[in-house]
Amino acid sequence: MKSRQFWLLSASYFTLGVSSWSVVVHVVPYATDMGLPAVAAAGILTFYGIFNVIGRIGSGFIKEKVGNKLILVSGFIMVGISLLWLQFINDLLGFYACAALFGLGNGGPGMAFTTTVADLFGMRSHGAITAVANIGGLIGGAAGTVFMGMFYDIYGNYSIAFWASSAFILVGIILVTQLKIKPVSFEMTDGIAAIK
């Protein structure tokens, strides 16, 4: 926990947690405020979920070619773009398209988290390091949802909360670019992966 890389990773996931979970929790009320029927608005989360899974699986394959850092940076950028875009949408198709981009953007970093821990710190104590570093994302997610609700209660809309989430993800992009990720090499022996 004394490592700068540990704190960069944990803080970057804090920013992703703030930006992501606040939107996941509040996007349906936001969409209904924009005039969408509740059932259609709930479908936004379906699109998010489907594309989150696609992002996780797809980035798992892509990571083998480009590494974790590019997955993290591109995922954070996609989340940032979708947060900005979300503020200008007022139709169902736009919400669904934005949810797809948001899901893809969240899926990549979701997949890359544990492998980034391995790349940064090796496999010794991997589970413990992953668990402690992940606390940042969990705290961010909890805080983001509460603060977004508070902003809505104070200002009567989500605009300031979305701008704040966009600012958090921008900080996250800066943090992940500072990570010094060196991929762990594996070799297969009798169908079992082992660190070289």
C-alpha positions as CSV (number, residue, x, y, z in Angstrom):
1,M,0.0,0.0,0.0
2,K,3.0,2.3,0.1
3,S,3.3,2.1,-3.7
4,R,2.4,5.2,-5.7
5,Q,1.1,2.8,-8.4
6,F,-1.3,1.3,-5.9
7,W,-2.8,4.7,-5.0
8,L,-3.0,5.7,-8.7
9,L,-4.9,2.6,-9.5
10,S,-7.2,2.8,-6.5
11,A,-7.9,6.5,-7.1
12,S,-8.6,6.0,-10.7
13,Y,-11.2,3.3,-9.8
14,F,-12.6,5.8,-7.3
15,T,-13.2,8.2,-10.1
16,L,-14.7,5.5,-12.3
17,G,-17.0,4.4,-9.4
18,V,-18.2,8.0,-8.9
19,S,-18.9,8.5,-12.6
20,S,-20.3,5.1,-13.4
21,W,-22.5,4.0,-10.5
22,S,-24.1,7.5,-10.0
23,V,-25.3,7.3,-13.6
24,V,-26.4,3.7,-13.4
25,V,-28.5,4.5,-10.3
26,H,-29.9,7.8,-11.6
27,V,-30.3,7.4,-15.4
28,V,-33.8,6.0,-15.3
29,P,-35.2,8.9,-13.2
30,Y,-33.2,11.3,-15.5
31,A,-34.7,9.8,-18.6
32,T,-38.3,10.0,-17.1
33,D,-37.6,13.6,-16.3
34,M,-36.7,14.0,-20.0
35,G,-40.2,12.7,-20.9
36,L,-39.5,9.0,-21.6
37,P,-42.0,6.4,-20.3
38,A,-40.7,4.5,-17.3
39,V,-40.6,1.1,-19.1
40,A,-38.6,2.6,-22.0
41,A,-36.3,4.4,-19.5
42,A,-35.7,1.1,-17.7
43,G,-34.5,-0.4,-21.0
44,I,-31.5,1.9,-20.8
45,L,-30.1,-0.3,-18.1
46,T,-30.7,-3.3,-20.3
47,F,-28.6,-1.8,-23.0
48,Y,-25.9,-0.8,-20.5
49,G,-25.8,-4.3,-19.1
50,I,-25.6,-6.0,-22.5
51,F,-22.8,-3.7,-23.7
52,N,-20.9,-3.9,-20.4
53,V,-20.7,-7.7,-20.9
54,I,-19.6,-7.2,-24.6
55,G,-17.0,-4.7,-23.4
56,R,-15.7,-7.1,-20.8
57,I,-15.4,-10.1,-23.1
58,G,-14.2,-8.1,-26.1
59,S,-11.5,-6.2,-24.1
60,G,-10.3,-9.5,-22.7
61,F,-9.4,-10.5,-26.2
62,I,-8.1,-7.1,-27.2
63,K,-6.0,-6.8,-24.1
64,E,-3.8,-9.7,-25.3
65,K,-2.8,-7.5,-28.3
66,V,-2.7,-4.0,-26.8
67,G,-2.2,-4.4,-23.1
68,N,-4.2,-3.2,-20.1
69,K,-3.2,0.5,-20.2
70,L,-4.8,1.1,-23.6
71,I,-7.9,-0.8,-22.4
72,L,-8.1,1.4,-19.3
73,V,-7.5,4.7,-21.0
74,S,-9.9,4.0,-23.9
75,G,-12.6,2.7,-21.4
76,F,-12.3,5.8,-19.3
77,I,-12.5,8.0,-22.4
78,M,-15.7,6.2,-23.6
79,V,-17.3,6.8,-20.2
80,G,-16.3,10.4,-20.3
81,I,-17.8,10.9,-23.8
82,S,-21.0,9.2,-22.8
83,L,-21.3,11.4,-19.7
84,L,-21.0,14.5,-21.8
85,W,-23.3,13.1,-24.5
86,L,-25.9,12.1,-21.9
87,Q,-26.5,15.8,-21.0
88,F,-27.7,16.5,-24.5
89,I,-30.0,13.5,-25.2
90,N,-33.8,13.8,-25.2
91,D,-34.9,10.8,-27.2
92,L,-35.1,7.0,-26.6
93,L,-32.7,6.0,-29.4
94,G,-30.1,8.5,-28.1
95,F,-30.4,7.1,-24.6
96,Y,-29.9,3.6,-25.8
97,A,-26.9,4.5,-28.0
98,C,-25.3,6.4,-25.1
99,A,-26.0,3.4,-22.8
100,A,-24.2,1.1,-25.3
101,L,-21.1,3.4,-25.3
102,F,-21.3,3.8,-21.5
103,G,-21.5,0.0,-21.1
104,L,-18.6,-0.7,-23.5
105,G,-16.5,1.9,-21.7
106,N,-17.2,0.4,-18.2
107,G,-16.7,-3.1,-19.4
108,G,-13.1,-2.7,-20.4
109,P,-11.8,-1.3,-17.1
110,G,-14.0,-3.8,-15.3
111,M,-12.1,-6.7,-17.0
112,A,-8.7,-5.1,-16.8
113,F,-8.7,-4.3,-13.1
114,T,-7.4,-7.7,-11.8
115,T,-5.0,-8.2,-14.6
116,T,-3.6,-4.7,-14.1
117,V,-3.0,-5.5,-10.5
118,A,-1.0,-8.6,-11.7
119,D,0.9,-6.4,-14.2
120,L,1.7,-3.8,-11.6
121,F,2.5,-6.0,-8.5
122,G,2.9,-9.6,-9.7
123,M,0.9,-12.5,-8.4
124,R,2.1,-12.6,-4.9
125,S,-0.7,-11.3,-2.6
126,H,-2.8,-10.7,-5.8
127,G,-6.1,-11.3,-4.1
128,A,-5.4,-9.1,-1.2
129,I,-4.1,-6.2,-3.3
130,T,-7.0,-6.5,-5.7
131,A,-9.5,-6.4,-2.8
132,V,-8.0,-3.4,-1.1
133,A,-7.5,-1.4,-4.3
134,N,-11.1,-2.2,-5.4
135,I,-12.3,-0.4,-2.2
136,G,-11.6,2.9,-4.0
137,G,-14.1,2.0,-6.7
138,L,-16.7,0.9,-4.2
139,I,-16.4,4.0,-2.1
140,G,-16.6,6.1,-5.2
141,G,-19.7,4.3,-6.4
142,A,-21.4,4.8,-3.0
143,A,-20.4,8.4,-2.7
144,G,-21.3,9.2,-6.3
145,T,-24.8,7.9,-6.1
146,V,-25.5,9.9,-2.9
147,F,-24.0,13.1,-4.1
148,M,-25.8,12.9,-7.5
149,G,-29.1,12.5,-5.6
150,M,-28.2,15.5,-3.4
151,F,-27.4,17.7,-6.4
152,Y,-30.7,16.7,-7.9
153,D,-32.5,17.6,-4.7
154,I,-30.7,21.0,-4.4
155,Y,-30.8,22.1,-8.0
156,G,-33.9,20.2,-9.3
157,N,-32.0,18.6,-12.2
158,Y,-29.0,16.4,-13.0
159,S,-26.9,18.9,-15.0
160,I,-24.4,19.9,-12.3
161,A,-24.1,16.3,-11.2
162,F,-23.3,15.1,-14.7
163,W,-20.7,17.8,-15.2
164,A,-19.2,16.8,-11.8
165,S,-19.1,13.1,-12.9
166,S,-17.5,14.2,-16.2
167,A,-14.8,16.1,-14.2
168,F,-14.2,13.0,-12.1
169,I,-13.7,10.8,-15.1
170,L,-11.3,13.3,-16.6
171,V,-9.2,13.1,-13.4
172,G,-9.4,9.3,-13.8
173,I,-8.1,9.5,-17.4
174,I,-5.1,11.5,-16.1
175,L,-4.5,9.0,-13.3
176,V,-4.6,5.9,-15.5
177,T,-2.1,7.4,-18.0
178,Q,0.3,7.7,-15.0
179,L,0.2,3.9,-14.4
180,K,3.5,2.1,-15.3
181,I,2.0,-1.2,-16.4
182,K,4.5,-4.0,-17.4
183,P,2.6,-7.0,-18.6
184,V,3.2,-10.3,-16.8
185,S,4.3,-13.0,-19.2
186,F,2.8,-16.4,-19.0
187,E,3.6,-19.7,-20.7
188,M,1.5,-22.7,-21.1
189,T,2.7,-26.1,-19.8
190,D,0.4,-29.1,-20.1
191,G,-2.6,-26.8,-20.4
192,I,-1.7,-24.8,-17.3
193,A,-0.6,-21.1,-17.4
194,A,2.5,-20.3,-15.4
195,I,4.3,-17.0,-14.9
196,K,7.6,-16.9,-16.8
